Amino acid sequence: MNQARTAITNLFNNEPQMYTRFNLAGEHEGESNHVEMKLSSEDDDVGEHHNNHMTTPIIRSRKTRKNFCFMVAGALLLFFIGFLLGYLAYRSRSKDGGCQQCASADGADTTNQDIEEYDELVLYWNDLKEMLSKKIKLTSFEDNINAFSRSSHDAGSEKDEDNAAAIHEQFLSYGLNKVWHDEHYVRLQFQHRSLPNKVTFLNPEEVVETPSAYLAYSAQGTPEGKLVYANFGRKEDFQLLSQNVNINGCIVLVRAGKNSFAEKVANAQKMNAKGVLIYPDPEEYSDLQEDTVQFGHVHMGTGDPYTPGFPSFNHTQFPPVKSSGLPQIPAQTISRRAAKKLFSGIGGPECPVAWRGSLSGIIYRMGNSSAEMRTVKLEVNNVNEERKIFNVFGVLNGFVDADRYIVIGAQRDSWGPGVAKSAVGTSILLELARILSDLVKDGYKPMRSVVFASWTAGDFGAVGATEWLEGYLPVLHAKAFAYINLDAAIQGLSDFQVSGSPILLDLVEKTIKNVKSPVGGTTETIYEKIKRTYPNWKSSCVQQLSMENAAYPFLSYTGIPSVSFSVKRQAPYQFLGTNMDTLQQLKNAVDYQLDSAARAVTEVAAQMAIRLTHDHQLYMDYEIYSEVLKDFISEIRNYEENVKSMGLSFQWLYSATGDFSRAAFGLTKDFEKADLTDQALCRALNDRIMKVEYNFLSPYVSTRDAPFRHIFFGSGNYTLSAIKEHLNLRSSNISMFDEDLFRNQLALVTWTIKGAGNSLTGDIWDIDNEF
């Protein structure tokens, strides 16, 4: 077409022709693509150039009618030739895969008539996978892992700030569209600098241990009491213990594992214990040394517990409240060497076989409160400090729906070296940012944006991530469509574990079928490798999302579909939260194939991110919740007669679950009928998918009083698991059953599910309004 334009210009004796040029070339200096309009005019004979380099138009004399006819004929002929050449070029490009629509920075479509000599590079899924694999094969991770784990880097420390600055600089160097950080002023708990925590036998006095680690957010105090042993400190453990021992006023000894430190302490507090001691039994932690003490926190929640429901930008702006998840009793971790000494002072009945660990030379007893039992004193002198923390972000803008984005995040801080816990995830996050930005420079045009986030204060309960969510809650649930968590993503080679939102599990499965296993000498994919060990891989490798996981607040507090995964080994990596989480230990765990493992994890995360930003339809299996609800209904049908005896019925609940299933099926049909190149229509349909998890957050409870409102994954009386527990209580101990509470539970869950179905249906006039 340029040739035709030139010929026509020459034919008209170079009369000035004003035209518009749109420049859609990508910016490589960190700025987003834009539309540049340039007006130009050319004059070969006469023209005066002003200081601003614009050409003055020249007015020419009128031509004769004869010349005019010849010129028109010539112009038509050249236009026809140019048209044929352009059409043939277009057909050639179509045979190679077609041309996607171009979009300006503000989302407005630009047609081929607006674009001069602009050929868009077409990259389809297979092209992207191949390009991605090539880039990842050239990647080395060990230098970054080593750089971010050389020393302890508590949240808010000088070393943590140095790491934040380094990540900020690397994000800038990759040419991301924008790099920024946010600040929060949070209260964290640390060991007292001059008053160590201590465990002591009394009568006679004997110091058992002065532990090197501690449990953040423990209550301070110096309780004294007889010792009892409660296995893992689960609810069922305390129920069994209470049948044999009076727990009231005792110090409880429990072993690590099975549930979180916070749950152990909360369960002990409900039984009126005075304090809790937690040790790593060799049955679960055989790789730890005799004197190793674990670090953790005991807040039954996430975020800063002194600003629950509020972002910690400035404490003076919020009322003096604290989280109900803070424990009221002191708690401390100890080594197994100390646990051996303490067991020597526990009498009473022997424990069930299932409670017996592998401490050598001791008898596992439950304990009692008799006079001959030795008294233990627990001193916890932890102090609260207000610290400024930084989260660091970078964004890769989408080309169609730039205001819809996936977030990929990793914890940056660590109590100890934190190689597996934080350094690996940080290194993978940086490589993902670099590789995906390189793909865009090579021609990939993601439809939606990707946000890379480096969180801090993760060791204290996803504080950095949760404070960000609290600060931008009204925006995030409407804009962010998924979260991928990279914390502790490498703990071995042979196994694979995933937890998170059910609607992302199908995407995870499809992805691991495309990614080669990190095990050396094999050509199997991750999926093929784990299927040989676990024929039903989902039942074996998919775990419940824990409150300890940074993906938890994204899903249960904000309603953003979230997923967390890791390559593991059958014998768990036991060093998380200890001073033994070093580069050498992780290398041993992965048979010195650390780069291979990191490449596999990076490719899984990258493929998931590309899938979620490449296709017109969001790759999410929202219909899976129909199956989840059916499973729940089948479980509670056993209690139908009990419910009828109260004058209630499950009929409304059955109806609500049926409405949700029909709405999910209807959305699938809407996608099948839709023209997915219609951006407005596709966006509206995808927004309905994005709302699925959000609409399972109970709207009937306060986010401040009950932040984790998800009826499947949250915590509180309004969850499906709470309903099942309450119904089971009616069968086992009817005196403890609260009928008014159950009526409220049933109503809230029913109308939450009904509301989720209505939202999935779409417009209110499309909803079946027969309640």
C-alpha positions in Angstrom: 0.0 0.0 0.0 2.9 2.4 0.6 4.0 1.7 -3.0 0.6 2.6 -4.2 0.5 5.7 -2.1 3.9 6.8 -3.5 2.8 6.2 -7.1 -0.4 8.3 -6.6 1.6 11.0 -4.9 4.0 11.1 -7.9 1.1 11.1 -10.3 -0.3 14.2 -8.6 3.1 15.9 -8.9 3.9 15.4 -5.2 1.0 17.4 -3.8 1.1 17.2 -0.1 -1.0 14.3 1.2 -1.7 14.4 5.0 -1.8 10.9 6.6 -1.8 9.4 10.0 0.8 6.9 11.2 0.1 4.7 14.2 3.1 3.3 15.9 2.3 0.2 18.0 5.9 -1.0 18.5 6.6 -2.2 22.0 8.5 0.1 24.4 11.5 -1.6 25.9 12.2 1.0 28.6 9.4 0.0 31.0 6.6 2.1 29.4 3.4 0.6 28.1 2.7 0.5 24.4 1.0 3.5 23.1 -0.5 4.9 19.9 1.6 7.6 18.4 -0.1 9.9 15.8 2.3 11.6 13.4 1.2 14.0 10.7 3.6 14.4 7.8 3.6 16.0 4.4 6.1 15.8 1.6 6.9 18.3 -1.2 9.7 17.6 -3.7 9.6 20.9 -5.5 9.1 23.7 -3.1 8.8 23.9 0.7 10.0 25.9 3.6 11.0 24.0 6.8 10.3 25.9 10.0 12.1 25.5 13.2 9.6 22.9 14.3 10.4 20.8 11.2 6.8 20.9 10.0 6.3 21.4 6.3 4.2 24.3 4.9 1.6 23.2 2.4 2.0 24.6 -1.1 -1.0 25.7 -3.1 -0.6 24.7 -6.8 -2.4 25.9 -10.0 -5.4 24.0 -11.4 -4.6 21.3 -14.0 -6.3 20.8 -17.3 -9.3 18.5 -17.6 -7.4 16.1 -19.9 -4.6 15.7 -17.5 -7.1 15.3 -14.7 -8.8 12.3 -16.5 -5.4 10.6 -17.0 -4.5 11.1 -13.4 -7.8 9.7 -12.2 -7.5 6.6 -14.5 -3.9 6.1 -13.3 -4.9 6.4 -9.7 -7.6 3.9 -10.0 -5.3 1.4 -11.8 -2.6 1.8 -9.1 -5.2 1.6 -6.3 -6.5 -1.7 -7.9 -3.0 -3.1 -8.1 -2.2 -2.1 -4.5 -5.4 -3.6 -3.3 -4.6 -7.0 -5.0 -1.1 -6.9 -3.5 -2.4 -6.2 0.0 -5.1 -8.8 -0.3 -2.6 -11.5 -1.4 -0.3 -10.5 1.5 -3.2 -10.8 3.9 -4.1 -14.2 2.6 -0.5 -15.4 3.0 -0.5 -14.3 6.7 -3.9 -16.0 7.3 -2.5 -19.3 6.1 0.3 -19.0 8.6 -2.2 -18.7 11.5 -4.1 -15.5 11.1 -3.7 -12.2 12.7 -5.0 -11.2 16.1 -6.7 -7.9 16.7 -4.4 -5.1 17.8 -5.4 -3.0 20.7 -4.2 0.4 21.8 -3.2 1.1 25.4 -6.7 2.2 26.3 -8.3 -0.9 24.9 -9.7 0.7 21.7 -9.3 -1.6 18.6 -7.2 -0.4 15.7 -8.1 -1.7 12.3 -5.8 -2.6 9.5 -6.6 0.6 7.7 -5.1 2.5 10.6 -1.8 0.6 10.6 0.9 1.3 8.0 3.2 -1.6 7.3 2.4 -3.2 10.7 2.7 -7.0 10.9 1.8 -8.4 14.3 3.8 -11.5 15.4 1.3 -14.3 16.0 2.2 -16.5 18.9 0.0 -19.5 19.7 0.0 -21.8 22.7 2.5 -24.3 21.2 4.8 -21.5 20.1 4.8 -20.0 23.5 5.5 -23.3 25.3 8.5 -23.9 23.0 9.8 -20.4 23.5 9.3 -20.6 27.3 11.1 -24.0 27.6 14.1 -22.7 25.6 14.4 -19.6 27.9 14.0 -21.7 31.1 16.7 -24.2 30.0 19.2 -21.4 30.0 18.3 -20.2 33.5 20.4 -20.6 36.6 18.9 -20.1 40.0 21.6 -20.8 42.6 23.3 -17.4 42.6 20.0 -15.7 43.5 19.1 -18.3 46.0 22.4 -17.9 47.7 22.2 -14.1 47.6 18.8 -14.1 49.4 19.8 -16.5 52.1 23.3 -15.6 53.3 22.1 -14.5 56.7 19.0 -14.2 58.8 16.7 -11.5 57.5 13.7 -10.9 59.8 10.9 -8.7 58.4 11.7 -5.0 58.7 15.4 -5.6 59.4 18.2 -3.8 57.5 19.0 -7.0 55.6 15.3 -7.4 54.6 15.3 -3.9 53.3 18.5 -4.5 51.3 16.8 -7.5 49.7 13.7 -5.5 48.9 15.9 -2.9 47.2 17.7 -5.6 45.2 14.4 -7.0 44.0 13.2 -3.6 43.0 16.3 -3.0 40.9 16.0 -6.3 39.2 12.3 -5.7 38.4 13.4 -2.3 36.8 16.1 -4.0 34.8 13.6 -6.4 33.2 11.7 -3.5 31.6 8.4 -4.2 33.4 5.7 -1.6 32.8 5.8 -0.3 36.3 7.7 -1.2 39.5 6.7 0.1 42.9 6.5 -0.7 46.6 4.1 -0.2 49.5 4.9 0.5 53.1 3.2 -0.9 56.2 3.8 -0.3 59.9 3.1 -3.5 61.6 3.6 -5.0 65.1 5.8 -8.1 65.1 7.0 -10.1 68.1 10.6 -10.9 68.8 12.7 -12.5 71.5 13.7 -10.1 74.3 17.3 -9.1 73.8 18.4 -9.6 77.4 15.7 -11.8 79.0 15.7 -15.2 77.2 12.8 -17.6 77.3 13.3 -20.5 79.6 11.9 -23.9 80.6 12.7 -24.9 84.2 11.9 -27.9 86.5 11.0 -26.7 90.1 11.6 -28.5 93.4 14.5 -28.8 92.9 15.1 -26.1 90.4 16.8 -27.3 87.2 17.0 -25.3 83.9 15.8 -27.7 81.2 16.5 -25.4 78.2 16.9 -21.8 77.1 15.6 -22.2 73.5 17.3 -20.4 70.6 14.0 -20.0 68.7 10.5 -18.8 69.8 6.9 -18.6 68.8 5.8 -15.1 67.7 2.6 -13.7 69.2 2.7 -16.0 72.2 1.3 -14.4 75.4 4.0 -13.3 77.8 4.1 -14.8 81.3 5.7 -17.3 83.7 3.1 -20.0 84.3 3.8 -23.0 86.5 2.1 -26.3 86.4 2.3 -30.1 86.2 3.1 -31.6 82.8 0.7 -33.5 80.6 1.3 -35.0 77.1 -1.3 -34.4 74.4 0.2 -36.1 71.3 -0.1 -33.6 68.4 -2.5 -31.3 70.2 -5.4 -31.9 67.9 -9.0 -31.6 69.1 -9.3 -35.4 69.2 -6.1 -35.7 71.1 -7.3 -33.3 73.8 -10.7 -35.1 74.0 -9.0 -38.4 74.6 -6.5 -36.9 77.1 -9.4 -35.2 79.1 -11.0 -38.6 79.7 -7.8 -39.7 81.6 -6.2 -36.6 82.9 -7.4 -33.3 84.4 -5.8 -30.7 82.0 -6.9 -27.6 83.9 -3.9 -25.6 85.1 -1.3 -27.9 83.5 1.5 -27.2 81.1 0.9 -29.2 77.9 3.7 -30.9 76.0 2.8 -31.7 72.3 4.8 -32.7 69.3 5.1 -30.8 66.1 3.3 -31.8 63.0 -0.2 -32.7 61.7 -1.6 -29.2 62.5 -0.2 -25.7 63.0 1.4 -24.3 66.1 -1.5 -21.9 66.4 -4.1 -24.7 66.4 -2.2 -26.6 69.1 -2.1 -23.6 71.4 -5.8 -22.7 70.7 -6.9 -26.2 71.5 -4.9 -26.3 74.7 -6.3 -22.9 75.7 -9.9 -24.2 75.3 -9.0 -27.0 77.8 -7.8 -24.4 80.4 -4.1 -25.3 80.1 -1.7 -22.7 81.4 1.0 -23.0 78.7 2.2 -25.1 75.8 5.6 -26.6 74.9 6.1 -28.0 71.3 9.0 -30.3 70.3 10.0 -32.1 67.1 9.7 -35.9 67.7 12.2 -38.0 65.7 9.1 -40.0 64.4 8.4 -37.0 62.1 11.7 -35.0 62.3 14.5 -37.6 62.3 16.8 -35.3 60.3 16.9 -32.6 62.9 19.7 -32.4 65.4 19.1 -33.0 69.1 19.3 -29.3 70.0 17.3 -27.9 67.0 14.5 -25.6 68.0 11.7 -24.6 65.5 10.5 -21.1 64.8 6.9 -20.2 64.1 3.9 -18.1 65.2 0.7 -18.9 67.2 -1.7 -16.3 65.8 -4.9 -18.1 64.6 -5.1 -15.8 61.6 -3.0 -13.9 59.1 -1.8 -10.3 59.0 -1.0 -7.9 61.7 -3.1 -9.1 64.7 -3.2 -5.6 66.2 -5.2 -4.1 63.2 -7.6 -6.9 62.3 -9.6 -6.1 59.2 -7.6 -2.9 58.7 -4.4 -2.2 56.6 -1.5 -1.3 58.9 -0.6 2.0 57.2 -0.7 4.0 60.4 -1.8 2.6 63.7 -3.0 5.9 65.0 -5.9 5.8 62.5 -7.4 2.6 63.9 -9.1 1.7 67.2 -7.0 -0.1 69.8 -8.2 -3.6 69.0 -6.5 -6.9 68.5 -7.3 -10.2 66.8 -9.4 -12.8 68.6 -6.9 -15.3 67.2 -4.2 -14.1 69.6 -3.6 -16.8 72.3 -4.0 -15.9 76.0 -1.5 -18.4 77.2 2.3 -18.6 76.8 3.8 -21.0 74.2 7.3 -22.0 73.4 9.1 -24.5 71.1 11.9 -26.7 72.5 14.4 -29.2 71.2 13.9 -33.0 71.5 16.8 -33.1 74.0 14.7 -30.9 76.3 11.6 -33.0 75.6 13.5 -36.1 76.8 14.1 -34.4 80.2 10.5 -33.3 80.5 9.1 -36.8 79.8 11.1 -38.0 82.8 8.9 -35.8 84.9 5.6 -37.1 83.5 3.8 -39.9 85.2 0.3 -41.3 85.0 -1.1 -43.8 82.5 0.9 -44.9 79.4 -0.2 -43.4 76.1 -2.0 -45.2 73.3 0.4 -46.8 70.8 -0.5 -44.2 68.2 0.7 -41.5 70.5 4.2 -42.9 71.0 6.9 -41.3 69.0 10.6 -42.3 68.6 12.4 -40.6 71.5 14.9 -43.2 72.7 14.9 -44.4 76.3 11.6 -42.8 77.5 8.1 -44.0 78.2 5.4 -41.9 76.7 2.9 -41.2 79.5 -0.2 -38.9 79.6 0.7 -37.4 83.0 -1.4 -36.5 86.1 -1.6 -33.8 88.8 -0.4 -35.9 91.7 2.0 -34.4 94.3 4.9 -36.6 93.2 4.9 -35.1 89.7 7.5 -32.4 89.1 6.3 -28.9 88.4 7.5 -27.0 85.3 7.9 -23.3 85.0 7.7 -21.7 81.5 9.1 -18.2 81.0 8.1 -16.3 77.8 9.5 -12.8 77.6 8.9 -12.0 73.9 8.4 -8.3 73.1 6.3 -6.5 70.4 8.0 -4.1 68.1 6.6 -1.8 65.5 8.5 -2.1 62.2 8.2 -0.7 58.8 8.0 -3.3 56.1 8.1 -3.1 52.3 6.2 -5.2 49.7 7.8 -4.9 46.2 5.7 -5.1 43.0 6.2 -5.2 39.3 3.6 -5.4 36.6 3.6 -6.6 33.0 0.6 -4.9 31.3 -2.0 -6.9 29.3 -2.9 -5.7 25.8 -6.7 -6.1 26.0 -7.9 -6.3 29.6 -5.0 -4.6 31.3 -7.1 -4.0 34.5 -7.6 -7.7 35.0 -4.5 -9.4 36.5 -3.0 -12.5 37.9 -0.7 -12.1 41.0 2.4 -14.3 41.5 4.0 -13.9 44.9 6.7 -15.2 47.2 7.8 -14.5 50.8 11.1 -12.7 51.1 11.9 -12.7 54.8 13.0 -15.5 57.0 13.9 -16.1 60.7 16.9 -18.2 59.8 18.7 -18.8 56.4 15.3 -19.7 54.9 16.7 -21.3 51.7 13.7 -23.5 51.0 11.2 -21.3 52.8 11.8 -18.0 51.1 15.0 -17.7 49.0 13.9 -20.3 46.4 10.5 -18.7 45.9 12.1 -15.2 45.6 14.6 -16.5 43.0 11.8 -18.2 41.0 9.7 -15.0 41.2 12.5 -12.9 39.7 13.2 -15.4 36.9 9.5 -15.5 36.1 9.4 -11.7 35.8 12.4 -11.7 33.5 11.3 -14.6 31.3 7.7 -13.4 30.9 8.9 -9.8 30.1 11.3 -11.3 27.5 8.4 -13.2 25.9 6.5 -9.9 25.5 9.6 -8.3 23.9 9.7 -11.3 21.6 6.1 -10.8 20.5 3.8 -12.3 23.1 0.8 -10.1 23.8 -0.9 -11.2 26.9 -4.6 -10.3 27.1 -4.4 -9.6 30.8 -1.7 -8.3 33.2 0.7 -10.1 35.4 1.7 -8.7 38.8 4.8 -10.0 40.5 4.9 -9.5 44.3 7.6 -9.9 46.9 6.1 -10.1 50.3 7.7 -9.7 53.7 6.7 -10.7 57.2 5.5 -14.0 55.9 7.1 -15.8 58.8 4.7 -14.0 61.1 1.6 -15.3 59.3 1.5 -13.8 55.8 1.5 -10.3 57.3 2.8 -8.4 54.2 0.4 -10.1 51.8 -2.6 -9.8 54.2 -2.0 -6.1 54.9 -1.9 -5.5 51.1 -5.2 -7.4 50.7 -6.8 -5.4 53.5 -5.7 -2.1 52.0 -7.1 -2.8 48.5 -9.9 -5.3 49.2 -12.6 -3.4 47.2 -10.4 -3.3 44.2 -8.7 -6.7 44.3 -11.8 -9.0 44.4 -13.0 -7.3 41.2 -9.7 -7.1 39.4 -7.4 -10.0 40.4 -8.6 -13.3 39.0 -5.9 -15.7 40.4 -3.0 -15.9 42.8 0.0 -18.3 42.5 2.1 -18.8 45.6 5.8 -19.8 45.3 6.7 -20.2 49.0 8.6 -23.4 49.8 8.1 -24.6 46.2 11.1 -26.9 46.3 11.4 -29.6 49.0 12.5 -32.6 46.9 12.3 -34.1 43.5 10.0 -37.1 43.2 6.6 -36.0 44.5 4.3 -33.1 43.7 1.9 -31.5 46.2 -0.8 -28.9 45.5 -3.4 -27.0 47.5 -5.8 -24.2 46.8 -8.9 -23.4 44.9 -10.7 -26.4 43.2 -11.4 -24.3 40.1 -7.6 -24.2 39.4 -6.8 -27.9 39.9 -7.7 -28.8 36.3 -5.3 -26.2 35.1 -2.6 -27.5 37.4 -3.1 -31.1 36.1 -3.0 -29.9 32.5 0.2 -28.0 33.2 2.1 -30.8 34.9 1.3 -33.0 31.9 3.4 -30.6 29.8 6.4 -30.1 32.2 9.2 -32.5 32.3 9.9 -34.1 35.7 13.0 -32.6 37.4 14.3 -36.1 38.2 17.5 -36.6 36.3 17.7 -39.2 33.5 14.0 -39.4 32.9 11.8 -38.2 30.0 8.6 -38.4 32.0 6.5 -35.4 32.8 5.7 -34.5 36.4 2.2 -36.0 35.9 3.6 -39.3 34.5 6.0 -39.5 37.4 3.5 -39.1 40.2 0.9 -41.2 38.5 3.2 -44.2 38.7 3.3 -43.7 42.5 -0.2 -42.4 43.1 -2.8 -43.8 40.5 -5.4 -41.3 41.9 -3.0 -38.4 42.1 -5.6 -35.9 43.3 -6.7 -37.9 46.3 -3.0 -38.4 47.3 -1.3 -35.1 46.3 -4.0 -32.5 46.7 -4.0 -31.1 50.2 -6.3 -28.8 52.2 -5.1 -25.2 52.0 -3.6 -24.4 55.4 -3.8 -21.1 57.2 0.0 -21.1 57.2 0.0 -20.8 53.5 0.2 -17.3 52.0 -2.4 -18.3 49.4 -5.0 -18.8 52.2 -5.9 -15.1 52.8 -6.2 -14.6 49.0 -8.8 -17.3 48.8 -10.6 -17.2 52.2 -10.4 -13.5 52.9 -10.6 -11.9 49.4 -12.2 -14.6 47.3 -9.5 -14.7 44.7 -8.8 -18.2 43.3 -5.4 -19.3 44.6 -3.0 -22.1 44.4 0.2 -23.2 46.0 2.4 -26.2 44.9 5.8 -27.7 45.4 8.0 -30.5 44.2 8.7 -32.7 47.2 10.1 -36.0 48.3 8.2 -38.8 50.1 10.2 -38.2 53.3 9.2 -34.5 54.1 11.8 -31.7 54.1 12.1 -31.2 57.8 14.1 -28.0 58.1 11.5 -25.3 57.4 11.6 -22.7 60.2 14.9 -23.8 61.6 18.5 -22.7 61.4 19.2 -25.9 59.4 17.2 -24.6 56.3 20.5 -24.0 54.4 21.6 -24.3 50.8 23.5 -27.5 51.6 20.5 -29.2 53.2 18.3 -28.3 50.2 20.9 -29.6 47.7 21.0 -32.9 49.6 17.2 -33.1 49.5 17.1 -32.6 45.7 20.2 -34.8 45.0 22.2 -31.8 43.8 19.6 -31.1 41.1 18.5 -27.7 42.4 18.5 -25.9 39.1 16.5 -28.7 37.5 13.9 -28.6 40.3 13.7 -24.8 40.1 13.3 -24.9 36.3 10.4 -27.4 36.6 8.6 -25.2 39.2 9.2 -22.1 37.1 7.8 -23.7 34.1 4.7 -24.9 35.9 4.1 -21.4 37.2 4.9 -19.7 33.9 2.6 -22.0 31.9 -0.2 -21.4 34.3 0.2 -17.7 34.1 0.4 -17.8 30.3 -2.7 -20.0 30.1 -4.6 -17.5 32.2 -3.5 -14.5 30.2 -3.4 -16.0 26.7 -6.9 -17.4 26.1 -10.1 -15.4 25.5 -11.8 -17.5 28.2 -10.3 -17.7 31.7 -9.1 -21.3 32.1 -11.0 -22.1 35.3 -13.1 -25.1 36.1 -16.0 -23.3 37.9 -18.3 -26.3 37.3 -16.2 -28.3 39.8 -18.1 -26.7 42.7 -21.2 -28.5 41.5 -19.4 -31.7 42.4 -18.1 -30.3 45.7 -21.6 -29.3 46.7 -23.0 -32.7 45.7 -20.5 -34.4 48.0 -21.5 -32.1 50.8 -25.2 -32.9 50.3 -24.5 -36.6 50.2 -22.7 -36.4 53.6 -25.5 -34.4 55.4 -28.3 -36.6 54.1 -27.5 -39.0 56.9 -28.8 -36.3 59.3 -32.1 -35.7 57.5 -34.2 -37.3 60.2 -32.5 -35.4 63.0 -33.2 -32.2 61.1 -36.9 -33.1 60.6 -37.3 -33.7 64.3 -36.5 -30.0 64.8 -39.2 -29.0 62.3 -36.5 -28.1 59.6 -35.8 -29.4 56.2 -32.8 -29.5 53.9 -35.1 -28.8 50.9 -34.0 -25.2 50.5 -30.4 -26.2 50.7 -30.9 -28.8 48.0 -32.7 -26.2 45.8 -29.8 -23.7 46.2 -27.2 -26.3 45.2 -29.3 -27.3 42.2 -29.6 -23.6 41.2 -25.8 -23.2 41.4 -25.2 -26.3 39.2 -27.7 -25.1 36.6 -26.1 -21.7 36.6 -22.6 -23.2 36.1 -23.9 -25.3 33.2 -25.6 -22.3 31.8 -22.4 -20.2 31.8 -20.6 -23.0 29.9 -23.3 -22.9 27.3 -23.0 -19.1 27.1 -19.3 -19.5 26.3 -20.0 -22.1 23.7 -22.5 -19.8 21.9 -20.4 -16.6 22.3 -18.2 -14.9 19.8 -15.0 -14.8 22.0 -13.4 -12.1 19.7 -16.1 -9.8 21.0 -14.0 -8.2 23.8 -16.9 -6.7 25.7 -18.9 -9.9 25.7 -15.8 -12.0 26.6 -15.0 -9.7 29.5 -18.5 -9.9 30.9 -18.5 -13.7 30.8 -15.0 -13.9 32.4 -16.2 -11.5 35.1 -18.8 -14.0 36.1 -16.1 -16.7 36.5 -14.0 -14.3 38.6 -16.9 -13.9 41.0 -17.3 -17.6 41.8 -14.9 -17.7 44.8 -15.9 -14.3 46.0 -19.5 -15.2 46.1 -18.7 -18.2 48.4 -17.6 -15.7 51.0 -20.4 -15.4 53.5 -21.9 -11.9 53.2 -23.6 -12.2 56.6 -20.6 -11.9 58.8 -18.2 -9.0 59.5 -14.8 -9.1 57.8 -13.3 -7.7 61.0 -14.8 -10.3 63.3 -14.6 -13.2 60.9 -12.2 -12.4 58.1 -12.0 -15.9 56.6 -15.6 -16.1 55.4 -15.3 -18.7 52.7 -17.9 -21.4 53.3 -15.6 -24.1 52.0 -12.2 -23.0 53.3 -12.8 -20.4 56.0 -13.1 -20.7 59.7 -16.3 -20.1 61.7 -19.8 -21.3 62.3 -21.0 -20.4 58.8 -18.7 -22.9 57.0 -19.9 -26.3 55.6 -17.4 -28.1 57.9 -18.9 -26.4 60.9 -22.4 -27.5 60.0 -21.2 -31.1 59.7 -19.4 -30.9 63.0 -22.5 -29.5 64.7 -24.8 -32.2 63.2 -22.4 -34.8 64.4 -22.4 -33.3 67.9 -26.2 -33.7 68.0 -25.7 -37.5 67.4 -22.8 -37.9 69.8 -23.6 -35.4 72.6 -27.1 -33.8 72.2 -26.7 -31.7 75.4 -23.9 -29.7 73.6 -26.0 -29.1 70.5 -27.3 -25.5 70.0 -30.5 -25.6 67.9 -30.7 -21.8 67.5 -27.1 -21.7 66.2 -27.8 -24.6 63.8 -30.9 -22.8 62.4 -28.8 -19.8 61.8 -26.0 -21.9 60.2 -28.4 -23.6 57.8 -30.0 -20.3 56.7 -26.7 -18.5 56.1 -25.1 -21.3 54.1 -28.3 -21.9 52.0 -28.5 -18.2 51.0 -24.8 -17.9 50.4 -25.0 -20.8 47.9 -28.2 -19.4 46.4 -26.5 -16.0 45.9 -23.4 -17.6 44.3 -25.7 -19.3 41.8 -27.6 -16.1 41.1 -24.3 -14.2 40.4 -23.1 -17.0 38.1 -26.3 -16.8 36.1 -25.6 -13.2 35.1 -28.3 -10.5 34.8 -31.2 -10.5 37.3 -33.7 -10.9 34.5 -32.0 -14.2 33.6 -32.4 -15.6 37.1 -35.2 -18.1 38.0 -36.8 -16.0 40.7 -38.8 -18.8 42.2 -37.5 -19.0 45.8 
